[in-house]
Amino acid sequence: MKKIGHIIAGQTHTEGRATGPVFNPATGGQTGEVLLGGADDVAAAVAAARASQPDWAATPPAKRASIMFALREIMQARCDEIAQTISAEHGKTHADALGEVTRALEVVEFASGIPHLLKGDYSRNVASGVDTHADREPLGIVAGITPFNFPFMVPLWMIPMALACGNAFVLKPSEKDPSSANLIHDLLTEAALPAGLLNIVHGAKGAVDAILDHPEIAAVSFVGSTAIAEYVYNRGCASAKRVQALGGAKNHMIVMPDADLDQATDALMGAGYGSAGERCMAISVAVPVGEETANRLVEKLAPRVRALKIGPGTDSDAEMGPLITRAHRDRVALLIEQGEQEGANLAVDGRGLSMQGYEDGYWLGGTLLDHVRPGMSVYDQEIFGPVLSVVRTNTYDAAIDLINTNPYANGTAIFTRNGDTARDFAAQIKVGMVGVNVPIPVPVGYHSFGGWKRSIFGAHGIYGPEAIHFYTRLKTVTTRWPTGIRAGADFKFPTMNS
């Protein structure tokens, strides 16, 4: 059984007082144990970062970019190995894990352009003999706290941009599937990243609080549930940190009467049940407009949900794997039960699924609930499982109002053939990421990711151009060189008019 330890200053530490189990969700069997660190481990990681960051900040951006280029080549060559590591602890299918690696690569590629992205501004003669230039400088030591559902991709939404900007990084990954984080460190070491610039401390709340309280950590990036995102934001800001905390979601997809229902059904199957619904951008609510549209959509969805191919990540035919833990599987099953008790129609029930040879795995079949309404537990809560709720509306305006009054605002989509409807939807909807005939509108690596309302706390989205602003601070320098002319003291506020 493997032991997963912290990585500090390039060295792996496997000795510690507290450990937690790591499981294979497909079998339910324990495959390893992970150290659970605390304040002392975070302090050691910060000390390593402090020692290495000044030289790194002074390294030319082109040199920093060359390491990102090298990381890209290594990831491309080893993508199957990376995907296997993801699947072994998360449970997602191999194809889904490969997609995670590909989306992580996009951010690495964007970070490779850091010499251009960090170019400053210059203005000559803002006043007679006075010039001004502005640059962006690294913050110093920054940290990331990342979730279980994308153990490889989400850390790489943060680490490449933070490092490319000249910072050192402390990562606290999910303790449920920690091996991917250590693999990221190994890949960056192979790409010639100096030791101490990426330090990994595994753990739970103790490690999180130590990161949020440490005075030398200047910024924290977080992805997880809304309750924890709000906690991270408030505690981090109380410690005078810059914080971006991405939280939960309840993503709706409107299906208009003129939509291609086969296309919409395909979209809902992938967006609702891919990765067993454990995505913050999963579509968990289908909103057909009109009874006829709703009836036809459910008729198309139900047999497809029943026919989902479910299996372990090692099964190349599997479309969906297990959930991350037994406790989470049981929570999702309880929400399904509550939904039925509260009046939803259980069109497809995924509970009770058993896989031959994997009887102890954390399995739950695809579930389809019809006639769901706001106020039901399955609608009000983020389920984070393979459960698609159908909320019927009579009009397009009612569908818009349903989405805009929801406290979450991460992602949304509309399926329609009408350009006027699509344009109006994009303009009216109060959600951070919008898809038109695109069910999961996750921006590419050279744009930025982030929702609105209770799906994010903080002013900046993650990766892309927003990351440059989050991981740097602006310095503006105004200069005047002696010209042999003295104008004398001036006591009024400077206006640069002379």
MARBA-834127 format. One record per residue (C-alpha): x, y, z; residue number from 0; residue in one letter. Coordinates in steps of 0.1 Angstrom, whole numbers, padded with zeros to 4 digits. Example, Ala and Ser with C-alpha at 12.3 -4.5 7.8 and 13.67 -1.06 7.14 Angstrom:
- east_north_up_n_res
- 0123_-0045_0078_0_a;
- 0137_-0011_0071_1_s;
***
This chain:
- east_north_up_n_res
- 0000_0000_0000_0_m;
- 0015_0033_-0011_1_k;
- 0020_0062_0012_2_k;
- 0015_0097_-0003_3_i;
- 0035_0124_0014_4_g;
- 0041_0161_0013_5_h;
- 0067_0175_-0012_6_i;
- 0086_0204_0003_7_i;
- 0118_0219_-0012_8_a;
- 0118_0191_-0037_9_g;
- 0119_0164_-0010_10_q;
- 0091_0139_-0003_11_t;
- 0081_0136_0034_12_h;
- 0062_0105_0044_13_t;
- 0065_0106_0081_14_e;
- 0037_0123_0101_15_g;
- 0014_0118_0130_16_r;
- -0019_0117_0111_17_a;
- -0029_0099_0079_18_t;
- -0060_0094_0059_19_g;
- -0071_0065_0037_20_p;
- -0071_0067_-0001_21_v;
- -0096_0044_-0020_22_f;
- -0103_0031_-0055_23_n;
- -0139_0041_-0059_24_p;
- -0145_0013_-0084_25_a;
- -0136_-0014_-0059_26_t;
- -0141_0003_-0026_27_g;
- -0107_-0010_-0016_28_g;
- -0080_0011_0001_29_q;
- -0050_0016_-0021_30_t;
- -0029_0039_0000_31_g;
- -0027_0065_0028_32_e;
- -0020_0101_0026_33_v;
- -0003_0123_0052_34_l;
- -0026_0149_0068_35_l;
- -0005_0180_0074_36_g;
- -0010_0210_0095_37_g;
- 0005_0244_0104_38_a;
- 0041_0230_0108_39_d;
- 0040_0215_0073_40_d;
- 0025_0247_0058_41_v;
- 0052_0267_0075_42_a;
- 0079_0244_0061_43_a;
- 0064_0248_0026_44_a;
- 0063_0286_0029_45_v;
- 0100_0286_0041_46_a;
- 0110_0266_0010_47_a;
- 0090_0290_-0012_48_a;
- 0105_0320_0005_49_r;
- 0140_0307_-0002_50_a;
- 0134_0300_-0039_51_s;
- 0111_0328_-0050_52_q;
- 0134_0358_-0052_53_p;
- 0157_0342_-0078_54_d;
- 0127_0329_-0097_55_w;
- 0112_0364_-0098_56_a;
- 0144_0377_-0112_57_a;
- 0145_0349_-0139_58_t;
- 0137_0363_-0173_59_p;
- 0101_0355_-0184_60_p;
- 0114_0338_-0215_61_a;
- 0132_0313_-0192_62_k;
- 0101_0307_-0171_63_r;
- 0082_0302_-0204_64_a;
- 0107_0276_-0215_65_s;
- 0098_0254_-0185_66_i;
- 0061_0257_-0194_67_m;
- 0070_0246_-0230_68_f;
- 0089_0216_-0215_69_a;
- 0060_0207_-0193_70_l;
- 0037_0208_-0223_71_r;
- 0059_0183_-0241_72_e;
- 0061_0160_-0211_73_i;
- 0024_0160_-0205_74_m;
- 0016_0152_-0241_75_q;
- 0041_0123_-0241_76_a;
- 0027_0109_-0208_77_r;
- -0010_0117_-0211_78_c;
- -0021_0080_-0208_79_d;
- -0001_0075_-0176_80_e;
- -0016_0108_-0162_81_i;
- -0051_0097_-0170_82_a;
- -0046_0063_-0153_83_q;
- -0034_0081_-0122_84_t;
- -0065_0102_-0122_85_i;
- -0089_0073_-0128_86_s;
- -0074_0051_-0101_87_a;
- -0083_0075_-0073_88_e;
- -0112_0095_-0087_89_h;
- -0130_0067_-0106_90_g;
- -0137_0086_-0138_91_k;
- -0134_0068_-0172_92_t;
- -0101_0069_-0190_93_h;
- -0116_0090_-0218_94_a;
- -0129_0115_-0193_95_d;
- -0095_0116_-0176_96_a;
- -0078_0122_-0209_97_l;
- -0101_0152_-0215_98_g;
- -0090_0165_-0181_99_e;
- -0054_0164_-0192_100_v;
- -0062_0181_-0225_101_t;
- -0079_0210_-0207_102_r;
- -0050_0213_-0183_103_a;
- -0027_0215_-0213_104_l;
- -0045_0246_-0226_105_e;
- -0035_0266_-0195_106_v;
- 0001_0254_-0197_107_v;
- 0001_0265_-0233_108_e;
- -0013_0299_-0224_109_f;
- 0013_0303_-0196_110_a;
- 0040_0296_-0222_111_s;
- 0032_0330_-0237_112_g;
- 0041_0348_-0205_113_i;
- 0068_0371_-0220_114_p;
- 0041_0388_-0241_115_h;
- 0015_0387_-0214_116_l;
- 0037_0405_-0189_117_l;
- 0046_0433_-0212_118_k;
- 0041_0467_-0194_119_g;
- 0029_0501_-0206_120_d;
- 0050_0531_-0214_121_y;
- 0040_0567_-0219_122_s;
- 0067_0593_-0229_123_r;
- 0063_0630_-0220_124_n;
- 0033_0628_-0198_125_v;
- 0046_0662_-0189_126_a;
- 0077_0681_-0200_127_s;
- 0106_0657_-0195_128_g;
- 0084_0633_-0175_129_v;
- 0079_0596_-0186_130_d;
- 0057_0569_-0170_131_t;
- 0059_0532_-0172_132_h;
- 0038_0505_-0156_133_a;
- 0048_0469_-0149_134_d;
- 0032_0439_-0132_135_r;
- 0053_0422_-0105_136_e;
- 0048_0388_-0087_137_p;
- 0031_0387_-0054_138_l;
- 0057_0364_-0039_139_g;
- 0042_0333_-0023_140_i;
- 0007_0322_-0034_141_v;
- -0014_0291_-0026_142_a;
- -0041_0269_-0041_143_g;
- -0067_0247_-0024_144_i;
- -0082_0223_-0050_145_t;
- -0111_0198_-0052_146_p;
- -0114_0161_-0058_147_f;
- -0133_0162_-0090_148_n;
- -0105_0174_-0112_149_f;
- -0073_0164_-0093_150_p;
- -0050_0172_-0122_151_f;
- -0067_0199_-0142_152_m;
- -0077_0223_-0114_153_v;
- -0042_0226_-0099_154_p;
- -0030_0233_-0134_155_l;
- -0055_0260_-0137_156_w;
- -0035_0278_-0110_157_m;
- 0001_0266_-0109_158_i;
- 0014_0274_-0144_159_p;
- 0000_0310_-0144_160_m;
- 0013_0316_-0108_161_a;
- 0048_0303_-0116_162_l;
- 0050_0320_-0150_163_a;
- 0043_0353_-0133_164_c;
- 0072_0348_-0110_165_g;
- 0056_0334_-0078_166_n;
- 0063_0304_-0057_167_a;
- 0033_0281_-0050_168_f;
- 0020_0260_-0021_169_v;
- -0007_0235_-0031_170_l;
- -0032_0218_-0008_171_k;
- -0050_0192_-0030_172_p;
- -0080_0171_-0021_173_s;
- -0070_0143_0003_174_e;
- -0095_0120_-0015_175_k;
- -0073_0117_-0047_176_d;
- -0039_0131_-0038_177_p;
- -0016_0113_-0062_178_s;
- -0023_0135_-0092_179_s;
- -0008_0165_-0073_180_a;
- 0024_0148_-0066_181_n;
- 0026_0137_-0102_182_l;
- 0023_0174_-0112_183_i;
- 0053_0181_-0091_184_h;
- 0073_0153_-0107_185_d;
- 0064_0165_-0142_186_l;
- 0075_0201_-0134_187_l;
- 0107_0188_-0119_188_t;
- 0113_0169_-0151_189_e;
- 0107_0201_-0170_190_a;
- 0135_0217_-0149_191_a;
- 0115_0238_-0124_192_l;
- 0139_0246_-0095_193_p;
- 0131_0229_-0062_194_a;
- 0111_0248_-0037_195_g;
- 0089_0267_-0062_196_l;
- 0061_0242_-0060_197_l;
- 0054_0227_-0026_198_n;
- 0026_0203_-0018_199_i;
- 0010_0199_0016_200_v;
- -0017_0173_0019_201_h;
- -0043_0175_0046_202_g;
- -0078_0186_0056_203_a;
- -0091_0216_0075_204_k;
- -0060_0221_0095_205_g;
- -0039_0226_0065_206_a;
- -0065_0249_0049_207_v;
- -0066_0271_0080_208_d;
- -0028_0272_0082_209_a;
- -0027_0284_0046_210_i;
- -0054_0310_0051_211_l;
- -0037_0323_0083_212_d;
- -0001_0323_0072_213_h;
- 0011_0360_0069_214_p;
- 0036_0353_0041_215_e;
- 0011_0338_0017_216_i;
- -0001_0367_-0003_217_a;
- -0030_0351_-0023_218_a;
- -0051_0320_-0022_219_v;
- -0071_0304_-0051_220_s;
- -0098_0279_-0042_221_f;
- -0122_0257_-0060_222_v;
- -0149_0237_-0041_223_g;
- -0183_0239_-0026_224_s;
- -0200_0273_-0019_225_t;
- -0200_0269_0018_226_a;
- -0163_0263_0019_227_i;
- -0156_0289_-0007_228_a;
- -0173_0315_0014_229_e;
- -0153_0304_0045_230_y;
- -0120_0305_0025_231_v;
- -0128_0340_0012_232_y;
- -0138_0355_0045_233_n;
- -0109_0340_0065_234_r;
- -0084_0347_0038_235_g;
- -0095_0383_0034_236_c;
- -0094_0387_0072_237_a;
- -0057_0378_0069_238_s;
- -0053_0406_0043_239_a;
- -0049_0381_0014_240_k;
- -0060_0383_-0021_241_r;
- -0086_0355_-0026_242_v;
- -0105_0340_-0054_243_q;
- -0129_0313_-0042_244_a;
- -0149_0294_-0068_245_l;
- -0179_0277_-0053_246_g;
- -0209_0255_-0063_247_g;
- -0234_0255_-0091_248_a;
- -0268_0246_-0103_249_k;
- -0265_0248_-0140_250_n;
- -0297_0250_-0162_251_h;
- -0301_0242_-0199_252_m;
- -0332_0257_-0216_253_i;
- -0346_0236_-0244_254_v;
- -0368_0256_-0267_255_m;
- -0396_0242_-0288_256_p;
- -0376_0248_-0320_257_d;
- -0345_0230_-0307_258_a;
- -0331_0199_-0324_259_d;
- -0342_0175_-0297_260_l;
- -0318_0148_-0307_261_d;
- -0289_0173_-0304_262_q;
- -0303_0185_-0270_263_a;
- -0307_0149_-0257_264_t;
- -0271_0141_-0267_265_d;
- -0260_0173_-0249_266_a;
- -0278_0165_-0217_267_l;
- -0265_0130_-0216_268_m;
- -0229_0141_-0218_269_g;
- -0233_0172_-0196_270_a;
- -0255_0156_-0170_271_g;
- -0239_0122_-0166_272_y;
- -0203_0127_-0178_273_g;
- -0179_0122_-0148_274_s;
- -0209_0109_-0129_275_a;
- -0221_0145_-0126_276_g;
- -0192_0154_-0104_277_e;
- -0185_0186_-0123_278_r;
- -0192_0222_-0113_279_c;
- -0202_0228_-0149_280_m;
- -0224_0198_-0152_281_a;
- -0260_0205_-0164_282_i;
- -0281_0193_-0135_283_s;
- -0314_0210_-0146_284_v;
- -0331_0207_-0180_285_a;
- -0357_0234_-0186_286_v;
- -0379_0225_-0215_287_p;
- -0403_0252_-0226_288_v;
- -0438_0240_-0231_289_g;
- -0455_0207_-0222_290_e;
- -0450_0192_-0256_291_e;
- -0413_0199_-0256_292_t;
- -0410_0185_-0221_293_a;
- -0428_0153_-0229_294_n;
- -0408_0147_-0261_295_r;
- -0375_0154_-0243_296_l;
- -0382_0131_-0214_297_v;
- -0393_0103_-0238_298_e;
- -0359_0107_-0256_299_k;
- -0339_0109_-0224_300_l;
- -0353_0081_-0203_301_a;
- -0341_0051_-0225_302_p;
- -0307_0067_-0230_303_r;
- -0303_0071_-0192_304_v;
- -0313_0035_-0186_305_r;
- -0288_0024_-0212_306_a;
- -0258_0042_-0198_307_l;
- -0227_0021_-0199_308_k;
- -0213_0022_-0164_309_i;
- -0180_0007_-0153_310_g;
- -0145_0013_-0139_311_p;
- -0120_0035_-0155_312_g;
- -0102_0005_-0169_313_t;
- -0133_-0004_-0190_314_d;
- -0128_0013_-0224_315_s;
- -0165_0011_-0231_316_d;
- -0176_0028_-0199_317_a;
- -0194_0061_-0203_318_e;
- -0196_0068_-0165_319_m;
- -0177_0056_-0135_320_g;
- -0185_0054_-0097_321_p;
- -0188_0083_-0073_322_l;
- -0158_0095_-0053_323_i;
- -0168_0080_-0018_324_t;
- -0194_0058_-0003_325_r;
- -0206_0087_0019_326_a;
- -0211_0109_-0012_327_h;
- -0229_0080_-0030_328_r;
- -0252_0076_-0001_329_d;
- -0259_0114_0001_330_r;
- -0269_0115_-0036_331_v;
- -0291_0084_-0031_332_a;
- -0308_0101_-0002_333_l;
- -0315_0133_-0023_334_l;
- -0331_0111_-0049_335_i;
- -0354_0096_-0023_336_e;
- -0363_0130_-0010_337_q;
- -0370_0142_-0045_338_g;
- -0395_0114_-0050_339_e;
- -0411_0121_-0016_340_q;
- -0414_0158_-0023_341_e;
- -0434_0151_-0055_342_g;
- -0409_0146_-0083_343_a;
- -0416_0119_-0109_344_n;
- -0388_0093_-0108_345_l;
- -0385_0086_-0145_346_a;
- -0353_0066_-0141_347_v;
- -0340_0054_-0108_348_d;
- -0302_0047_-0106_349_g;
- -0302_0035_-0070_350_r;
- -0293_-0001_-0062_351_g;
- -0268_-0005_-0091_352_l;
- -0243_-0034_-0085_353_s;
- -0214_-0041_-0107_354_m;
- -0203_-0078_-0110_355_q;
- -0168_-0081_-0096_356_g;
- -0170_-0045_-0081_357_y;
- -0197_-0051_-0056_358_e;
- -0181_-0028_-0030_359_d;
- -0176_0001_-0053_360_g;
- -0194_0034_-0050_361_y;
- -0219_0029_-0078_362_w;
- -0250_0048_-0087_363_l;
- -0268_0046_-0120_364_g;
- -0280_0076_-0140_365_g;
- -0312_0091_-0125_366_t;
- -0338_0112_-0142_367_l;
- -0364_0132_-0122_368_l;
- -0393_0149_-0139_369_d;
- -0417_0175_-0127_370_h;
- -0391_0190_-0103_371_v;
- -0399_0224_-0088_372_r;
- -0380_0250_-0069_373_p;
- -0382_0243_-0031_374_g;
- -0375_0206_-0036_375_m;
- -0342_0194_-0021_376_s;
- -0331_0180_-0055_377_v;
- -0335_0215_-0070_378_y;
- -0323_0237_-0042_379_d;
- -0291_0217_-0034_380_q;
- -0261_0210_-0056_381_e;
- -0263_0173_-0059_382_i;
- -0229_0167_-0076_383_f;
- -0240_0133_-0089_384_g;
- -0255_0116_-0120_385_p;
- -0290_0131_-0114_386_v;
- -0307_0152_-0140_387_l;
- -0338_0172_-0129_388_s;
- -0364_0183_-0154_389_v;
- -0382_0216_-0145_390_v;
- -0410_0223_-0169_391_r;
- -0418_0259_-0178_392_t;
- -0447_0272_-0200_393_n;
- -0428_0302_-0215_394_t;
- -0393_0313_-0224_395_y;
- -0396_0343_-0199_396_d;
- -0404_0319_-0171_397_a;
- -0373_0298_-0179_398_a;
- -0352_0330_-0179_399_i;
- -0366_0340_-0145_400_d;
- -0360_0305_-0131_401_l;
- -0323_0308_-0139_402_i;
- -0319_0344_-0129_403_n;
- -0335_0339_-0095_404_t;
- -0312_0310_-0086_405_n;
- -0285_0318_-0061_406_p;
- -0259_0300_-0082_407_y;
- -0247_0315_-0115_408_a;
- -0218_0294_-0127_409_n;
- -0229_0281_-0162_410_g;
- -0260_0279_-0183_411_t;
- -0270_0270_-0218_412_a;
- -0298_0273_-0243_413_i;
- -0306_0250_-0272_414_f;
- -0325_0267_-0301_415_t;
- -0324_0273_-0338_416_r;
- -0335_0309_-0334_417_n;
- -0308_0335_-0335_418_g;
- -0330_0362_-0319_419_d;
- -0338_0339_-0290_420_t;
- -0301_0330_-0286_421_a;
- -0290_0366_-0286_422_r;
- -0317_0377_-0262_423_d;
- -0307_0348_-0238_424_f;
- -0271_0358_-0238_425_a;
- -0280_0394_-0230_426_a;
- -0306_0387_-0204_427_q;
- -0291_0358_-0184_428_i;
- -0273_0367_-0152_429_k;
- -0247_0339_-0153_430_v;
- -0210_0340_-0157_431_g;
- -0205_0314_-0185_432_m;
- -0231_0310_-0212_433_v;
- -0235_0284_-0239_434_g;
- -0256_0286_-0271_435_v;
- -0261_0250_-0283_436_n;
- -0230_0243_-0262_437_v;
- -0240_0224_-0230_438_p;
- -0208_0229_-0210_439_i;
- -0194_0263_-0219_440_p;
- -0160_0260_-0202_441_v;
- -0138_0287_-0217_442_p;
- -0106_0277_-0234_443_v;
- -0073_0284_-0217_444_g;
- -0068_0319_-0232_445_y;
- -0101_0331_-0219_446_h;
- -0110_0330_-0181_447_s;
- -0133_0308_-0161_448_f;
- -0156_0321_-0134_449_g;
- -0193_0323_-0125_450_g;
- -0214_0350_-0107_451_w;
- -0233_0353_-0075_452_k;
- -0227_0325_-0050_453_r;
- -0207_0306_-0075_454_s;
- -0176_0328_-0068_455_i;
- -0162_0350_-0041_456_f;
- -0136_0375_-0052_457_g;
- -0130_0398_-0081_458_a;
- -0111_0376_-0105_459_h;
- -0119_0345_-0126_460_g;
- -0094_0317_-0128_461_i;
- -0067_0311_-0155_462_y;
- -0064_0331_-0187_463_g;
- -0060_0369_-0187_464_p;
- -0077_0372_-0153_465_e;
- -0049_0351_-0138_466_a;
- -0023_0377_-0148_467_i;
- -0040_0403_-0127_468_h;
- -0047_0379_-0098_469_f;
- -0011_0367_-0095_470_y;
- 0006_0400_-0100_471_t;
- 0004_0436_-0087_472_r;
- 0008_0468_-0106_473_l;
- 0037_0491_-0101_474_k;
- 0037_0525_-0119_475_t;
- 0069_0545_-0121_476_v;
- 0070_0582_-0131_477_t;
- 0105_0596_-0139_478_t;
- 0120_0630_-0146_479_r;
- 0157_0634_-0154_480_w;
- 0176_0667_-0146_481_p;
- 0175_0691_-0175_482_t;
- 0194_0720_-0159_483_g;
- 0161_0739_-0153_484_i;
- 0147_0743_-0119_485_r;
- 0110_0751_-0116_486_a;
- 0110_0755_-0078_487_g;
- 0088_0739_-0052_488_a;
- 0052_0733_-0062_489_d;
- 0027_0727_-0034_490_f;
- -0004_0721_-0053_491_k;
- -0016_0687_-0064_492_f;
- 0004_0676_-0095_493_p;
- -0017_0677_-0127_494_t;
- 0010_0670_-0154_495_m;
- -0002_0701_-0173_496_n;
- 0033_0715_-0177_497_s;
***
